[in-house]
Amino acid sequence: MGNALDQPISYNDISPKLINELALGLYPPSEVFERFGYSKEQAARLIDSGAFAKALKDAKAKWASTESAEERIRLKALIALEEMMPSLFAMGVDFDVNPTARNEVFKSFQRLAGIEKQEQGSVGAGFAININLGDTKHEIVVDKQPVIESSDT
């Protein structure tokens, strides 16, 4: 009886996540295989299998299609942002950096964390509508103040 490396590989044995990461081409294949727990021998065997080659070819074609352009751009921007975060953090805590720039870094991290302060719209005074019906004058005054709901209720 042979070991697992001698067994044929079927399409169902291949992780879709592994295929997608390899199709994206954002990281070296050796790094992707290692992250998914494949040894060099297992990765080489997988690469040589027809099922893997077909799955990877299909995924690359889908990823390269025009329908994926927005997703490609979003994903690459997220990866670039993640790569920049240590530099942004260093800039945000460096007191030699212009305070305005440091504040912008702070705001950026707030937005990324989803904790930015929600700005309320300006609240103005009410308004008046004058209706003239000949000699009779009717005035309607609307003075609506915003209702602020408390989250304590």
KEKE-3310 file (N, C-alpha, C; in steps of 0.2 Angstrom, whole numbers, plus 5000, padded with zeros to 4 digits):
npx = (5004:5003:5010:5002:5007:5008:4995:4982:4977:4962:4950:4942:4950:4957:4961:4950:4953:4967:4970:4964:4972:4984:4981:4979:4991:4998:5007:5023:5022:5028:5028:5014:5010:5017:5010:4998:5002:5009:5022:5037:5038:5025:5019:5025:5021:5007:5007:5011:4999:4985:4972:4975:4981:4971:4962:4969:4971:4958:4954:4964:4959:4947:4950:4957:4947:4937:4926:4931:4939:4936:4936:4949:4957:4952:4956:4970:4973:4969:4979:4991:4988:4989:5002:5007:5004:5013:5022:5014:5009:5021:5023:5012:5015:5027:5034:5041:5035:5024:5010:4997:4998:5000:4988:4980:4984:4979:4965:4964:4967:4956:4945:4948:4947:4934:4928:4926:4921:4904:4898:4886:4873:4871:4860:4847:4837:4818:4806:4796:4780:4771:4755:4745:4729:4721:4714:4716:4728:4737:4748:4759:4770:4783:4792:4803:4812:4827:4825:4834:4839:4842:4854:4852:4840)
npy = (4994:5011:5027:5043:5052:5045:5043:5047:5064:5072:5084:5088:5087:5098:5114:5127:5140:5140:5138:5151:5160:5157:5160:5174:5179:5187:5184:5175:5158:5148:5154:5154:5140:5136:5143:5136:5124:5115:5104:5105:5094:5090:5101:5101:5089:5092:5103:5096:5089:5085:5089:5100:5109:5112:5118:5129:5136:5139:5148:5158:5163:5168:5177:5186:5192:5205:5207:5205:5216:5227:5221:5216:5228:5233:5223:5224:5237:5236:5227:5235:5245:5238:5235:5247:5251:5250:5260:5271:5271:5274:5287:5293:5293:5300:5314:5324:5325:5335:5342:5342:5333:5321:5321:5318:5305:5299:5301:5293:5280:5279:5279:5267:5258:5259:5268:5281:5298:5302:5315:5327:5335:5352:5362:5372:5387:5387:5389:5401:5403:5414:5417:5426:5430:5440:5453:5447:5440:5426:5417:5405:5396:5386:5377:5367:5357:5346:5329:5321:5305:5295:5283:5276:5272)
npz = (5000:4996:5001:5006:4996:4985:4980:4969:4964:4966:4959:4970:4981:4982:4989:4988:4992:4992:4979:4974:4980:4974:4961:4962:4963:4971:4981:4983:4976:4984:4997:4998:4997:5009:5019:5018:5023:5016:5011:5002:4994:4993:4988:4975:4969:4969:4960:4948:4946:4935:4939:4948:4939:4930:4939:4943:4932:4928:4938:4937:4925:4928:4938:4930:4922:4915:4924:4936:4939:4948:4960:4960:4961:4973:4982:4980:4984:4998:5002:5000:5009:5021:5021:5022:5035:5047:5044:5044:5057:5064:5059:5065:5078:5080:5086:5079:5067:5057:5066:5060:5050:5058:5065:5054:5051:5063:5061:5050:5055:5064:5055:5048:5059:5061:5070:5069:5073:5071:5061:5065:5056:5053:5063:5061:5063:5064:5052:5043:5035:5025:5021:5010:5008:5000:5009:5021:5032:5035:5045:5046:5057:5058:5069:5071:5081:5082:5086:5098:5100:5114:5118:5130:5133)
capx = (5000:5007:5008:4998:5010:5007:4988:4980:4974:4956:4948:4939:4955:4961:4958:4948:4957:4974:4969:4963:4978:4990:4979:4980:4998:5001:5013:5026:5019:5031:5025:5007:5010:5019:5005:4993:5004:5011:5029:5040:5037:5018:5017:5028:5016:5001:5008:5011:4993:4981:4967:4977:4983:4965:4959:4973:4970:4951:4954:4967:4955:4941:4953:4959:4942:4935:4921:4935:4943:4935:4938:4957:4959:4951:4961:4977:4973:4969:4986:4995:4987:4991:5009:5009:5002:5018:5025:5009:5009:5027:5022:5008:5018:5033:5032:5044:5031:5019:5004:4992:4999:4999:4981:4977:4985:4975:4959:4964:4966:4949:4941:4950:4944:4926:4926:4927:4915:4900:4897:4879:4871:4869:4853:4845:4830:4813:4805:4789:4777:4766:4750:4741:4723:4718:4715:4717:4735:4738:4755:4761:4776:4786:4798:4804:4819:4828:4824:4840:4837:4847:4855:4852:4833)
capy = (5000:5017:5033:5048:5055:5040:5043:5052:5070:5074:5091:5089:5087:5105:5119:5133:5146:5139:5140:5158:5164:5157:5164:5181:5181:5193:5182:5170:5152:5145:5156:5152:5133:5135:5145:5131:5118:5110:5103:5106:5088:5090:5106:5099:5084:5095:5107:5091:5085:5088:5093:5106:5113:5115:5122:5135:5139:5142:5153:5164:5166:5171:5183:5191:5194:5212:5207:5205:5222:5231:5217:5216:5234:5234:5219:5226:5243:5233:5224:5240:5249:5234:5236:5254:5253:5251:5267:5276:5272:5277:5294:5296:5294:5304:5321:5328:5326:5340:5340:5341:5326:5316:5321:5315:5298:5297:5300:5287:5274:5279:5277:5260:5254:5260:5272:5289:5302:5304:5322:5329:5340:5358:5363:5379:5389:5385:5394:5404:5403:5419:5416:5432:5429:5447:5457:5442:5437:5420:5416:5398:5396:5379:5378:5360:5355:5339:5325:5317:5299:5293:5275:5274:5270)
capz = (5000:4995:5005:5003:4990:4979:4979:4964:4967:4963:4960:4976:4986:4981:4993:4984:4995:4990:4971:4973:4982:4969:4955:4963:4961:4976:4985:4979:4977:4989:5003:4999:4999:5016:5023:5018:5027:5011:5011:4995:4990:4992:4983:4968:4967:4967:4954:4943:4944:4930:4942:4950:4934:4928:4944:4944:4925:4928:4943:4934:4919:4931:4941:4925:4918:4917:4929:4943:4940:4954:4966:4960:4963:4980:4986:4980:4988:5005:5004:5000:5015:5026:5021:5024:5042:5052:5043:5046:5064:5066:5058:5069:5085:5079:5088:5074:5061:5058:5070:5056:5047:5063:5066:5048:5052:5068:5058:5046:5059:5067:5050:5047:5064:5061:5076:5068:5075:5066:5062:5064:5051:5056:5065:5060:5066:5061:5046:5043:5029:5025:5015:5009:5004:4999:5015:5027:5032:5039:5046:5049:5059:5059:5073:5073:5084:5081:5092:5099:5104:5119:5118:5137:5135)
cpx = (5004:5006:5004:5001:5009:5000:4986:4976:4968:4955:4946:4944:4959:4957:4956:4952:4964:4974:4969:4969:4984:4988:4980:4987:5001:5007:5016:5023:5022:5029:5018:5006:5012:5014:4999:4995:5007:5019:5031:5038:5029:5016:5019:5023:5009:5001:5008:5004:4989:4975:4969:4978:4976:4962:4962:4971:4963:4951:4958:4963:4950:4944:4955:4954:4940:4930:4925:4939:4942:4937:4946:4959:4958:4955:4968:4978:4973:4976:4991:4994:4990:4999:5012:5008:5007:5021:5020:5009:5015:5026:5018:5010:5025:5031:5036:5040:5026:5013:4998:4992:4998:4992:4977:4978:4980:4968:4958:4963:4959:4944:4942:4947:4937:4924:4926:4920:4911:4898:4889:4878:4870:4862:4852:4839:4825:4812:4797:4786:4771:4761:4745:4735:4719:4719:4717:4724:4735:4746:4756:4768:4778:4792:4800:4811:4820:4827:4831:4838:4843:4847:4854:4845:4832)
cpy = (5006:5022:5038:5052:5051:5041:5048:5058:5071:5081:5093:5090:5094:5110:5125:5139:5146:5141:5147:5162:5163:5160:5171:5183:5186:5191:5176:5163:5148:5147:5154:5145:5132:5137:5140:5124:5113:5110:5105:5100:5088:5095:5104:5094:5087:5099:5102:5088:5089:5092:5100:5111:5116:5120:5129:5139:5143:5148:5159:5167:5170:5178:5189:5194:5201:5212:5207:5212:5226:5227:5216:5222:5235:5229:5221:5232:5241:5230:5230:5244:5245:5235:5242:5256:5254:5258:5272:5277:5275:5285:5297:5297:5298:5311:5326:5329:5331:5338:5338:5335:5321:5316:5317:5307:5295:5296:5294:5281:5274:5276:5269:5255:5255:5264:5279:5292:5304:5311:5323:5335:5346:5359:5370:5380:5386:5390:5396:5404:5409:5417:5422:5430:5436:5451:5453:5439:5432:5418:5409:5398:5389:5380:5371:5359:5348:5335:5321:5311:5297:5285:5272:5271:5263)
cpz = (5000:5000:5002:4997:4984:4976:4973:4967:4963:4964:4967:4982:4986:4985:4988:4986:4992:4982:4970:4975:4977:4963:4956:4961:4966:4980:4981:4981:4983:4996:5004:5001:5006:5021:5024:5021:5022:5011:5003:4991:4988:4987:4976:4965:4965:4961:4948:4941:4939:4933:4945:4945:4931:4932:4944:4937:4925:4933:4941:4929:4923:4934:4936:4921:4920:4923:4936:4944:4946:4960:4966:4963:4971:4984:4986:4984:4996:5007:5004:5007:5021:5027:5023:5032:5047:5050:5045:5053:5067:5065:5063:5077:5086:5080:5083:5068:5063:5061:5066:5052:5052:5065:5060:5049:5058:5065:5054:5049:5062:5061:5048:5053:5065:5067:5075:5071:5070:5067:5061:5059:5056:5057:5065:5063:5062:5055:5047:5036:5029:5019:5015:5005:5004:5006:5021:5026:5037:5040:5049:5051:5061:5063:5076:5075:5083:5087:5092:5103:5108:5118:5125:5138:5133)
residu = (MET:GLY:ASN:ALA:LEU:ASP:GLN:PRO:ILE:SER:TYR:ASN:ASP:ILE:SER:PRO:LYS:LEU:ILE:ASN:GLU:LEU:ALA:LEU:GLY:LEU:TYR:PRO:PRO:SER:GLU:VAL:PHE:GLU:ARG:PHE:GLY:TYR:SER:LYS:GLU:GLN:ALA:ALA:ARG:LEU:ILE:ASP:SER:GLY:ALA:PHE:ALA:LYS:ALA:LEU:LYS:ASP:ALA:LYS:ALA:LYS:TRP:ALA:SER:THR:GLU:SER:ALA:GLU:GLU:ARG:ILE:ARG:LEU:LYS:ALA:LEU:ILE:ALA:LEU:GLU:GLU:MET:MET:PRO:SER:LEU:PHE:ALA:MET:GLY:VAL:ASP:PHE:ASP:VAL:ASN:PRO:THR:ALA:ARG:ASN:GLU:VAL:PHE:LYS:SER:PHE:GLN:ARG:LEU:ALA:GLY:ILE:GLU:LYS:GLN:GLU:GLN:GLY:SER:VAL:GLY:ALA:GLY:PHE:ALA:ILE:ASN:ILE:ASN:LEU:GLY:ASP:THR:LYS:HIS:GLU:ILE:VAL:VAL:ASP:LYS:GLN:PRO:VAL:ILE:GLU:SER:SER:ASP:THR)
# end
